[in-house]
């Protein structure tokens, strides 16, 4: 029996849509990409009144089984952050290759090097700061933001990579119980806790121990913002390293201008996490739901990362130059920190509009209490540097 014309049109439309999704997925998987991973180890800081020396090691690892990738160039670009004018500070940086099968060059020249499959190499970074006479660098300097721009060269072509590492040059003294200024909330007390600027060199458990151990009591709930946790986990990247697809360039225009998905690089960052097929299907279904009065369908269907991505300017400097994803496995983080500290721990996303979202929490956490306590956004959304908040039931 012949197929009715409307049904035939529907079947053809579904077939074409399926082919479109397949093409998008194939293009996404076949786009140029390098397997190399760059990680920074601990940075030693020796600081004096007029000078400062920073030294550490970076590792470049190739997890691919057989692909060989060359690194012909690597450039350091340091930026100083502080509490005053730093224009008179002179800065000298040096990177020395410490390849496992080649001698280190005394002149500091970076010779093109091949990182073979499942192999690694290292490089030592040294940075010296010298302040002008009469200026106390120890009180004026705060943070070093070190960007590494390096070339990957292989079967995928020639790609520039750009990684940023934050090095704290001084840390605030942890708050003591007698200094704490608790804020009164609805049947609770709230205490924002300041820290240094956080980054990939920080151990999250050590951060929480340092700044909250003396303040916590049984029954408290310790919260950390989702963005600070994400940057500790290294879940940020520079827009320069994003290659927006046609899908990202087209769909980003339908989002509200204040959304982090309203730019091609912001939306492509989501596509890189969940895939183009899911983003396209979520947009189509979300648009259909909106026509019948149901809003927010895209964000529910596209997954948590659609709500958690922060585009540039959405975070504290120097991360305001990067795109920050949501944290990785926040549930496991909360369980681990709760076991270590002996109090409930939660990862939260709070904004100035009074919206509180508990991304994850440890067992026994009172989420209704968190919604009441965090509604006024005690941590702030500017440069307060209070990523931790203690909530104490009244």
JOHU-V545697 format. One record per backbone hydrogen bond with DSSP energy under -1.0 kcal/mol. NH is the residue of the N-H (numbers start at 1). CO is the residue of the C=O. Records with the same first field share a line. If there is no record, write none. Layout:
NH->CO ; CO
//
This chain:
8->4
9->5
10->6
11->7
12->8
13->9
14->10
15->11
16->12
17->13
18->14
19->15
20->16
21->17
22->18
23->19
24->20
25->21
26->22
27->23
28->24
29->25
30->26
37->61
39->59
41->57
44->55
46->53
48->51
52->129
53->46
54->127
55->44
56->125
58->123
59->39
60->121
61->37
62->119
69->115
70->153
71->113
75->149
77->147
79->145
81->143
83->140
89->86
90->130
92->128
94->126
96->124
98->122
113->71
115->69
118->62
119->116
121->60
123->58
124->96
125->56
126->94
127->54
128->92
129->52
130->90
131->50
135->132
137->49 ; 135
140->136
141->137
142->81
143->81
144->167
145->79
146->165
147->77
148->163
149->75
150->161
151->73
152->159
153->70
154->157
157->154
159->152
161->150
163->148
165->146
167->144
169->142
170->142
179->176
183->190
185->188
187->185
189->392
190->183
191->390
193->388
195->385
202->199
207->203
208->204
209->205
210->206
211->207
212->208
213->209
215->212
216->212
220->217
221->391
222->344
223->389
224->346
225->387
226->348
229->225
230->226
231->227
232->228
233->229
234->231
235->230
236->234
237->323
241->238
242->239
249->245
250->246
251->247
252->248
254->251
259->256
262->259
267->263
268->264
269->265
270->266
271->267
272->268
274->270
275->271
279->275
280->276
281->277
282->278
283->279
284->280
285->281
286->282
287->283
288->284
289->285
290->286
291->287
293->290
294->289
300->296
301->297
302->298
306->303
307->304
308->304
309->305
310->324
313->320
314->311
319->316
321->318
322->319
323->237
324->310
325->235
333->329
334->330
335->331
336->332
337->333
338->334
339->335
340->336
341->337
342->338
344->220
346->222
347->360
348->224
349->357
351->355
354->351
357->349
359->347
360->347
362->345
365->362
367->365
370->366
371->367
372->368
373->369
374->370
377->374
388->193
389->223
390->191
391->221
392->189
394->187
//
